[in-house]
Amino acid sequence: MVGKRLRQLRTQQGLSLRALAQKSGLSRSFICDVEHGKCGLSVASLRVLARVLGVDEGVFFERGSDRTS
């Protein structure tokens, strides 16, 4: 669920994986793995991504957040 929501937010803001990686200081491959559910996400990384995307951390866990608009 978190990975799907991350991808949704990233694409809604027109950010590529590379751009999000540069802004967050996280690797492109790590973000890609999170989006595809291949690895977990620490609280610290979640906070960084939320800050960069301009959203509250809780938005990653809201019910129905994996649906596209």
mmCIF file as gemmi writes it, N, C-alpha and C atoms, coordinates in Angstrom:
data_model
loop_
_atom_site.group_PDB
_atom_site.id
_atom_site.type_symbol
_atom_site.label_atom_id
_atom_site.label_alt_id
_atom_site.label_comp_id
_atom_site.label_asym_id
_atom_site.label_entity_id
_atom_site.label_seq_id
_atom_site.pdbx_PDB_ins_code
_atom_site.Cartn_x
_atom_site.Cartn_y
_atom_site.Cartn_z
_atom_site.occupancy
_atom_site.B_iso_or_equiv
_atom_site.pdbx_formal_charge
_atom_site.auth_seq_id
_atom_site.auth_asym_id
_atom_site.pdbx_PDB_model_num
ATOM 1 N N . MET Axp A 1 ? 0.821 -1.193 0 1 0 ? 1 A 1
ATOM 2 C CA . MET Axp A 1 ? 0 0 0 1 0 ? 1 A 1
ATOM 3 C C . MET Axp A 1 ? 0.87 1.265 0 1 0 ? 1 A 1
ATOM 4 N N . VAL Axp A 2 ? 1.906 1.293 0.818 1 0 ? 2 A 1
ATOM 5 C CA . VAL Axp A 2 ? 2.758 2.478 0.896 1 0 ? 2 A 1
ATOM 6 C C . VAL Axp A 2 ? 3.45 2.729 -0.443 1 0 ? 2 A 1
ATOM 7 N N . GLY Axp A 3 ? 3.938 1.663 -1.063 1 0 ? 3 A 1
ATOM 8 C CA . GLY Axp A 3 ? 4.626 1.803 -2.341 1 0 ? 3 A 1
ATOM 9 C C . GLY Axp A 3 ? 3.721 2.334 -3.44 1 0 ? 3 A 1
ATOM 10 N N . LYS Axp A 4 ? 2.498 1.825 -3.483 1 0 ? 4 A 1
ATOM 11 C CA . LYS Axp A 4 ? 1.548 2.293 -4.501 1 0 ? 4 A 1
ATOM 12 C C . LYS Axp A 4 ? 1.221 3.764 -4.296 1 0 ? 4 A 1
ATOM 13 N N . ARG Axp A 5 ? 1.051 4.135 -3.036 1 0 ? 5 A 1
ATOM 14 C CA . ARG Axp A 5 ? 0.726 5.531 -2.731 1 0 ? 5 A 1
ATOM 15 C C . ARG Axp A 5 ? 1.902 6.444 -3.055 1 0 ? 5 A 1
ATOM 16 N N . LEU Axp A 6 ? 3.112 5.969 -2.751 1 0 ? 6 A 1
ATOM 17 C CA . LEU Axp A 6 ? 4.307 6.747 -3.073 1 0 ? 6 A 1
ATOM 18 C C . LEU Axp A 6 ? 4.38 7.008 -4.573 1 0 ? 6 A 1
ATOM 19 N N . ARG Axp A 7 ? 4.179 5.979 -5.357 1 0 ? 7 A 1
ATOM 20 C CA . ARG Axp A 7 ? 4.22 6.143 -6.814 1 0 ? 7 A 1
ATOM 21 C C . ARG Axp A 7 ? 3.133 7.099 -7.288 1 0 ? 7 A 1
ATOM 22 N N . GLN Axp A 8 ? 1.946 6.964 -6.73 1 0 ? 8 A 1
ATOM 23 C CA . GLN Axp A 8 ? 0.842 7.842 -7.111 1 0 ? 8 A 1
ATOM 24 C C . GLN Axp A 8 ? 1.178 9.3 -6.829 1 0 ? 8 A 1
ATOM 25 N N . LEU Axp A 9 ? 1.681 9.573 -5.645 1 0 ? 9 A 1
ATOM 26 C CA . LEU Axp A 9 ? 2.034 10.952 -5.278 1 0 ? 9 A 1
ATOM 27 C C . LEU Axp A 9 ? 3.156 11.485 -6.154 1 0 ? 9 A 1
ATOM 28 N N . ARG Axp A 10 ? 4.145 10.653 -6.396 1 0 ? 10 A 1
ATOM 29 C CA . ARG Axp A 10 ? 5.288 11.077 -7.218 1 0 ? 10 A 1
ATOM 30 C C . ARG Axp A 10 ? 4.838 11.428 -8.631 1 0 ? 10 A 1
ATOM 31 N N . THR Axp A 11 ? 4.033 10.568 -9.225 1 0 ? 11 A 1
ATOM 32 C CA . THR Axp A 11 ? 3.609 10.822 -10.605 1 0 ? 11 A 1
ATOM 33 C C . THR Axp A 11 ? 2.618 11.986 -10.688 1 0 ? 11 A 1
ATOM 34 N N . GLN Axp A 12 ? 1.777 12.152 -9.677 1 0 ? 12 A 1
ATOM 35 C CA . GLN Axp A 12 ? 0.858 13.294 -9.657 1 0 ? 12 A 1
ATOM 36 C C . GLN Axp A 12 ? 1.612 14.608 -9.646 1 0 ? 12 A 1
ATOM 37 N N . GLN Axp A 13 ? 2.771 14.61 -9.053 1 0 ? 13 A 1
ATOM 38 C CA . GLN Axp A 13 ? 3.579 15.827 -8.978 1 0 ? 13 A 1
ATOM 39 C C . GLN Axp A 13 ? 4.555 15.938 -10.145 1 0 ? 13 A 1
ATOM 40 N N . GLY Axp A 14 ? 4.481 14.995 -11.057 1 0 ? 14 A 1
ATOM 41 C CA . GLY Axp A 14 ? 5.319 15.052 -12.246 1 0 ? 14 A 1
ATOM 42 C C . GLY Axp A 14 ? 6.785 14.784 -11.976 1 0 ? 14 A 1
ATOM 43 N N . LEU Axp A 15 ? 7.071 14.04 -10.928 1 0 ? 15 A 1
ATOM 44 C CA . LEU Axp A 15 ? 8.455 13.749 -10.576 1 0 ? 15 A 1
ATOM 45 C C . LEU Axp A 15 ? 8.877 12.383 -11.114 1 0 ? 15 A 1
ATOM 46 N N . SER Axp A 16 ? 10.032 12.32 -11.695 1 0 ? 16 A 1
ATOM 47 C CA . SER Axp A 16 ? 10.606 11.039 -12.101 1 0 ? 16 A 1
ATOM 48 C C . SER Axp A 16 ? 11.235 10.4 -10.87 1 0 ? 16 A 1
ATOM 49 N N . LEU Axp A 17 ? 11.569 9.127 -10.989 1 0 ? 17 A 1
ATOM 50 C CA . LEU Axp A 17 ? 12.289 8.464 -9.901 1 0 ? 17 A 1
ATOM 51 C C . LEU Axp A 17 ? 13.597 9.194 -9.616 1 0 ? 17 A 1
ATOM 52 N N . ARG Axp A 18 ? 14.276 9.57 -10.667 1 0 ? 18 A 1
ATOM 53 C CA . ARG Axp A 18 ? 15.563 10.267 -10.522 1 0 ? 18 A 1
ATOM 54 C C . ARG Axp A 18 ? 15.389 11.592 -9.78 1 0 ? 18 A 1
ATOM 55 N N . ALA Axp A 19 ? 14.365 12.362 -10.144 1 0 ? 19 A 1
ATOM 56 C CA . ALA Axp A 19 ? 14.141 13.663 -9.505 1 0 ? 19 A 1
ATOM 57 C C . ALA Axp A 19 ? 13.808 13.49 -8.021 1 0 ? 19 A 1
ATOM 58 N N . LEU Axp A 20 ? 12.962 12.514 -7.701 1 0 ? 20 A 1
ATOM 59 C CA . LEU Axp A 20 ? 12.62 12.278 -6.303 1 0 ? 20 A 1
ATOM 60 C C . LEU Axp A 20 ? 13.851 11.814 -5.533 1 0 ? 20 A 1
ATOM 61 N N . ALA Axp A 21 ? 14.66 10.991 -6.15 1 0 ? 21 A 1
ATOM 62 C CA . ALA Axp A 21 ? 15.893 10.533 -5.51 1 0 ? 21 A 1
ATOM 63 C C . ALA Axp A 21 ? 16.816 11.713 -5.214 1 0 ? 21 A 1
ATOM 64 N N . GLN Axp A 22 ? 16.985 12.598 -6.167 1 0 ? 22 A 1
ATOM 65 C CA . GLN Axp A 22 ? 17.852 13.753 -5.971 1 0 ? 22 A 1
ATOM 66 C C . GLN Axp A 22 ? 17.333 14.66 -4.863 1 0 ? 22 A 1
ATOM 67 N N . LYS Axp A 23 ? 16.031 14.89 -4.843 1 0 ? 23 A 1
ATOM 68 C CA . LYS Axp A 23 ? 15.45 15.784 -3.838 1 0 ? 23 A 1
ATOM 69 C C . LYS Axp A 23 ? 15.473 15.183 -2.437 1 0 ? 23 A 1
ATOM 70 N N . SER Axp A 24 ? 15.369 13.85 -2.36 1 0 ? 24 A 1
ATOM 71 C CA . SER Axp A 24 ? 15.276 13.192 -1.061 1 0 ? 24 A 1
ATOM 72 C C . SER Axp A 24 ? 16.615 12.697 -0.523 1 0 ? 24 A 1
ATOM 73 N N . GLY Axp A 25 ? 17.588 12.533 -1.405 1 0 ? 25 A 1
ATOM 74 C CA . GLY Axp A 25 ? 18.864 11.972 -0.976 1 0 ? 25 A 1
ATOM 75 C C . GLY Axp A 25 ? 18.838 10.451 -0.889 1 0 ? 25 A 1
ATOM 76 N N . LEU Axp A 26 ? 17.735 9.851 -1.31 1 0 ? 26 A 1
ATOM 77 C CA . LEU Axp A 26 ? 17.611 8.389 -1.348 1 0 ? 26 A 1
ATOM 78 C C . LEU Axp A 26 ? 17.936 7.922 -2.761 1 0 ? 26 A 1
ATOM 79 N N . SER Axp A 27 ? 18.328 6.665 -2.9 1 0 ? 27 A 1
ATOM 80 C CA . SER Axp A 27 ? 18.693 6.19 -4.23 1 0 ? 27 A 1
ATOM 81 C C . SER Axp A 27 ? 17.465 5.902 -5.086 1 0 ? 27 A 1
ATOM 82 N N . ARG Axp A 28 ? 17.63 6.065 -6.387 1 0 ? 28 A 1
ATOM 83 C CA . ARG Axp A 28 ? 16.555 5.779 -7.328 1 0 ? 28 A 1
ATOM 84 C C . ARG Axp A 28 ? 16.134 4.316 -7.218 1 0 ? 28 A 1
ATOM 85 N N . SER Axp A 29 ? 17.106 3.426 -7.104 1 0 ? 29 A 1
ATOM 86 C CA . SER Axp A 29 ? 16.776 1.998 -7.036 1 0 ? 29 A 1
ATOM 87 C C . SER Axp A 29 ? 16.011 1.672 -5.752 1 0 ? 29 A 1
ATOM 88 N N . PHE Axp A 30 ? 16.347 2.332 -4.644 1 0 ? 30 A 1
ATOM 89 C CA . PHE Axp A 30 ? 15.623 2.11 -3.396 1 0 ? 30 A 1
ATOM 90 C C . PHE Axp A 30 ? 14.169 2.555 -3.531 1 0 ? 30 A 1
ATOM 91 N N . ILE Axp A 31 ? 13.955 3.735 -4.077 1 0 ? 31 A 1
ATOM 92 C CA . ILE Axp A 31 ? 12.589 4.245 -4.246 1 0 ? 31 A 1
ATOM 93 C C . ILE Axp A 31 ? 11.798 3.329 -5.178 1 0 ? 31 A 1
ATOM 94 N N . CYS Axp A 32 ? 12.433 2.89 -6.245 1 0 ? 32 A 1
ATOM 95 C CA . CYS Axp A 32 ? 11.782 1.964 -7.179 1 0 ? 32 A 1
ATOM 96 C C . CYS Axp A 32 ? 11.39 0.673 -6.462 1 0 ? 32 A 1
ATOM 97 N N . ASP Axp A 33 ? 12.293 0.127 -5.657 1 0 ? 33 A 1
ATOM 98 C CA . ASP Axp A 33 ? 11.998 -1.104 -4.917 1 0 ? 33 A 1
ATOM 99 C C . ASP Axp A 33 ? 10.843 -0.903 -3.942 1 0 ? 33 A 1
ATOM 100 N N . VAL Axp A 34 ? 10.789 0.244 -3.284 1 0 ? 34 A 1
ATOM 101 C CA . VAL Axp A 34 ? 9.684 0.537 -2.364 1 0 ? 34 A 1
ATOM 102 C C . VAL Axp A 34 ? 8.378 0.595 -3.147 1 0 ? 34 A 1
ATOM 103 N N . GLU Axp A 35 ? 8.378 1.3 -4.278 1 0 ? 35 A 1
ATOM 104 C CA . GLU Axp A 35 ? 7.158 1.425 -5.076 1 0 ? 35 A 1
ATOM 105 C C . GLU Axp A 35 ? 6.647 0.075 -5.568 1 0 ? 35 A 1
ATOM 106 N N . HIS Axp A 36 ? 7.551 -0.853 -5.803 1 0 ? 36 A 1
ATOM 107 C CA . HIS Axp A 36 ? 7.159 -2.182 -6.295 1 0 ? 36 A 1
ATOM 108 C C . HIS Axp A 36 ? 7.018 -3.216 -5.188 1 0 ? 36 A 1
ATOM 109 N N . GLY Axp A 37 ? 7.106 -2.768 -3.943 1 0 ? 37 A 1
ATOM 110 C CA . GLY Axp A 37 ? 6.91 -3.655 -2.805 1 0 ? 37 A 1
ATOM 111 C C . GLY Axp A 37 ? 8.037 -4.648 -2.576 1 0 ? 37 A 1
ATOM 112 N N . LYS Axp A 38 ? 9.208 -4.356 -3.097 1 0 ? 38 A 1
ATOM 113 C CA . LYS Axp A 38 ? 10.346 -5.267 -2.956 1 0 ? 38 A 1
ATOM 114 C C . LYS Axp A 38 ? 11.116 -5.047 -1.667 1 0 ? 38 A 1
ATOM 115 N N . CYS Axp A 39 ? 10.907 -3.921 -1.014 1 0 ? 39 A 1
ATOM 116 C CA . CYS Axp A 39 ? 11.582 -3.671 0.259 1 0 ? 39 A 1
ATOM 117 C C . CYS Axp A 39 ? 10.722 -2.747 1.102 1 0 ? 39 A 1
ATOM 118 N N . GLY Axp A 40 ? 11.011 -2.749 2.375 1 0 ? 40 A 1
ATOM 119 C CA . GLY Axp A 40 ? 10.28 -1.917 3.308 1 0 ? 40 A 1
ATOM 120 C C . GLY Axp A 40 ? 10.852 -0.517 3.373 1 0 ? 40 A 1
ATOM 121 N N . LEU Axp A 41 ? 10.209 0.304 4.138 1 0 ? 41 A 1
ATOM 122 C CA . LEU Axp A 41 ? 10.565 1.705 4.242 1 0 ? 41 A 1
ATOM 123 C C . LEU Axp A 41 ? 10.681 2.06 5.715 1 0 ? 41 A 1
ATOM 124 N N . SER Axp A 42 ? 11.81 2.614 6.11 1 0 ? 42 A 1
ATOM 125 C CA . SER Axp A 42 ? 11.976 3.03 7.505 1 0 ? 42 A 1
ATOM 126 C C . SER Axp A 42 ? 11.147 4.29 7.759 1 0 ? 42 A 1
ATOM 127 N N . VAL Axp A 43 ? 10.904 4.547 9.026 1 0 ? 43 A 1
ATOM 128 C CA . VAL Axp A 43 ? 10.175 5.759 9.408 1 0 ? 43 A 1
ATOM 129 C C . VAL Axp A 43 ? 10.949 6.992 8.962 1 0 ? 43 A 1
ATOM 130 N N . ALA Axp A 44 ? 12.253 6.944 9.101 1 0 ? 44 A 1
ATOM 131 C CA . ALA Axp A 44 ? 13.074 8.093 8.704 1 0 ? 44 A 1
ATOM 132 C C . ALA Axp A 44 ? 12.955 8.364 7.205 1 0 ? 44 A 1
ATOM 133 N N . SER Axp A 45 ? 13.015 7.328 6.397 1 0 ? 45 A 1
ATOM 134 C CA . SER Axp A 45 ? 12.883 7.494 4.939 1 0 ? 45 A 1
ATOM 135 C C . SER Axp A 45 ? 11.483 7.952 4.566 1 0 ? 45 A 1
ATOM 136 N N . LEU Axp A 46 ? 10.486 7.43 5.258 1 0 ? 46 A 1
ATOM 137 C CA . LEU Axp A 46 ? 9.109 7.847 5.011 1 0 ? 46 A 1
ATOM 138 C C . LEU Axp A 46 ? 8.949 9.337 5.292 1 0 ? 46 A 1
ATOM 139 N N . ARG Axp A 47 ? 9.555 9.802 6.368 1 0 ? 47 A 1
ATOM 140 C CA . ARG Axp A 47 ? 9.476 11.228 6.714 1 0 ? 47 A 1
ATOM 141 C C . ARG Axp A 47 ? 10.143 12.092 5.658 1 0 ? 47 A 1
ATOM 142 N N . VAL Axp A 48 ? 11.287 11.642 5.168 1 0 ? 48 A 1
ATOM 143 C CA . VAL Axp A 48 ? 11.995 12.396 4.126 1 0 ? 48 A 1
ATOM 144 C C . VAL Axp A 48 ? 11.13 12.49 2.875 1 0 ? 48 A 1
ATOM 145 N N . LEU Axp A 49 ? 10.575 11.357 2.442 1 0 ? 49 A 1
ATOM 146 C CA . LEU Axp A 49 ? 9.753 11.35 1.224 1 0 ? 49 A 1
ATOM 147 C C . LEU Axp A 49 ? 8.499 12.201 1.4 1 0 ? 49 A 1
ATOM 148 N N . ALA Axp A 50 ? 7.868 12.121 2.564 1 0 ? 50 A 1
ATOM 149 C CA . ALA Axp A 50 ? 6.68 12.942 2.824 1 0 ? 50 A 1
ATOM 150 C C . ALA Axp A 50 ? 7.021 14.425 2.751 1 0 ? 50 A 1
ATOM 151 N N . ARG Axp A 51 ? 8.153 14.798 3.334 1 0 ? 51 A 1
ATOM 152 C CA . ARG Axp A 51 ? 8.578 16.207 3.313 1 0 ? 51 A 1
ATOM 153 C C . ARG Axp A 51 ? 8.817 16.681 1.884 1 0 ? 51 A 1
ATOM 154 N N . VAL Axp A 52 ? 9.537 15.874 1.111 1 0 ? 52 A 1
ATOM 155 C CA . VAL Axp A 52 ? 9.847 16.241 -0.275 1 0 ? 52 A 1
ATOM 156 C C . VAL Axp A 52 ? 8.567 16.346 -1.102 1 0 ? 52 A 1
ATOM 157 N N . LEU Axp A 53 ? 7.623 15.438 -0.858 1 0 ? 53 A 1
ATOM 158 C CA . LEU Axp A 53 ? 6.371 15.447 -1.615 1 0 ? 53 A 1
ATOM 159 C C . LEU Axp A 53 ? 5.356 16.452 -1.068 1 0 ? 53 A 1
ATOM 160 N N . GLY Axp A 54 ? 5.658 17.044 0.076 1 0 ? 54 A 1
ATOM 161 C CA . GLY Axp A 54 ? 4.778 18.058 0.658 1 0 ? 54 A 1
ATOM 162 C C . GLY Axp A 54 ? 3.491 17.5 1.217 1 0 ? 54 A 1
ATOM 163 N N . VAL Axp A 55 ? 3.563 16.28 1.772 1 0 ? 55 A 1
ATOM 164 C CA . VAL Axp A 55 ? 2.369 15.648 2.337 1 0 ? 55 A 1
ATOM 165 C C . VAL Axp A 55 ? 2.648 15.217 3.768 1 0 ? 55 A 1
ATOM 166 N N . ASP Axp A 56 ? 1.584 14.986 4.518 1 0 ? 56 A 1
ATOM 167 C CA . ASP Axp A 56 ? 1.692 14.442 5.858 1 0 ? 56 A 1
ATOM 168 C C . ASP Axp A 56 ? 2.046 12.963 5.753 1 0 ? 56 A 1
ATOM 169 N N . GLU Axp A 57 ? 2.835 12.47 6.676 1 0 ? 57 A 1
ATOM 170 C CA . GLU Axp A 57 ? 3.236 11.063 6.653 1 0 ? 57 A 1
ATOM 171 C C . GLU Axp A 57 ? 2.04 10.113 6.657 1 0 ? 57 A 1
ATOM 172 N N . GLY Axp A 58 ? 0.972 10.503 7.312 1 0 ? 58 A 1
ATOM 173 C CA . GLY Axp A 58 ? -0.214 9.66 7.415 1 0 ? 58 A 1
ATOM 174 C C . GLY Axp A 58 ? -0.897 9.386 6.089 1 0 ? 58 A 1
ATOM 175 N N . VAL Axp A 59 ? -0.653 10.217 5.087 1 0 ? 59 A 1
ATOM 176 C CA . VAL Axp A 59 ? -1.302 10.033 3.789 1 0 ? 59 A 1
ATOM 177 C C . VAL Axp A 59 ? -0.912 8.691 3.162 1 0 ? 59 A 1
ATOM 178 N N . PHE Axp A 60 ? 0.223 8.151 3.537 1 0 ? 60 A 1
ATOM 179 C CA . PHE Axp A 60 ? 0.66 6.865 2.999 1 0 ? 60 A 1
ATOM 180 C C . PHE Axp A 60 ? -0.168 5.702 3.537 1 0 ? 60 A 1
ATOM 181 N N . PHE Axp A 61 ? -0.904 5.926 4.622 1 0 ? 61 A 1
ATOM 182 C CA . PHE Axp A 61 ? -1.642 4.854 5.273 1 0 ? 61 A 1
ATOM 183 C C . PHE Axp A 61 ? -3.157 5.039 5.264 1 0 ? 61 A 1
ATOM 184 N N . GLU Axp A 62 ? -3.647 6.071 4.61 1 0 ? 62 A 1
ATOM 185 C CA . GLU Axp A 62 ? -5.087 6.329 4.58 1 0 ? 62 A 1
ATOM 186 C C . GLU Axp A 62 ? -5.801 5.251 3.793 1 0 ? 62 A 1
ATOM 187 N N . ARG Axp A 63 ? -6.969 4.893 4.252 1 0 ? 63 A 1
ATOM 188 C CA . ARG Axp A 63 ? -7.79 3.908 3.545 1 0 ? 63 A 1
ATOM 189 C C . ARG Axp A 63 ? -8.142 4.447 2.169 1 0 ? 63 A 1
ATOM 190 N N . GLY Axp A 64 ? -8.041 3.565 1.186 1 0 ? 64 A 1
ATOM 191 C CA . GLY Axp A 64 ? -8.379 3.953 -0.177 1 0 ? 64 A 1
ATOM 192 C C . GLY Axp A 64 ? -7.296 4.741 -0.865 1 0 ? 64 A 1
ATOM 193 N N . SER Axp A 65 ? -6.15 4.917 -0.21 1 0 ? 65 A 1
ATOM 194 C CA . SER Axp A 65 ? -5.095 5.737 -0.793 1 0 ? 65 A 1
ATOM 195 C C . SER Axp A 65 ? -4.414 5.067 -1.967 1 0 ? 65 A 1
ATOM 196 N N . ASP Axp A 66 ? -4.66 3.77 -2.179 1 0 ? 66 A 1
ATOM 197 C CA . ASP Axp A 66 ? -4.039 3.095 -3.313 1 0 ? 66 A 1
ATOM 198 C C . ASP Axp A 66 ? -4.875 3.204 -4.579 1 0 ? 66 A 1
ATOM 199 N N . ARG Axp A 67 ? -6.019 3.86 -4.476 1 0 ? 67 A 1
ATOM 200 C CA . ARG Axp A 67 ? -6.839 4.097 -5.664 1 0 ? 67 A 1
ATOM 201 C C . ARG Axp A 67 ? -6.347 5.324 -6.404 1 0 ? 67 A 1
ATOM 202 N N . THR Axp A 68 ? -6.374 5.262 -7.718 1 0 ? 68 A 1
ATOM 203 C CA . THR Axp A 68 ? -5.977 6.432 -8.488 1 0 ? 68 A 1
ATOM 204 C C . THR Axp A 68 ? -7.174 7.325 -8.691 1 0 ? 68 A 1
ATOM 205 N N . SER Axp A 69 ? -6.917 8.594 -8.82 1 0 ? 69 A 1
ATOM 206 C CA . SER Axp A 69 ? -7.998 9.582 -8.998 1 0 ? 69 A 1
ATOM 207 C C . SER Axp A 69 ? -8.469 9.613 -10.419 1 0 ? 69 A 1
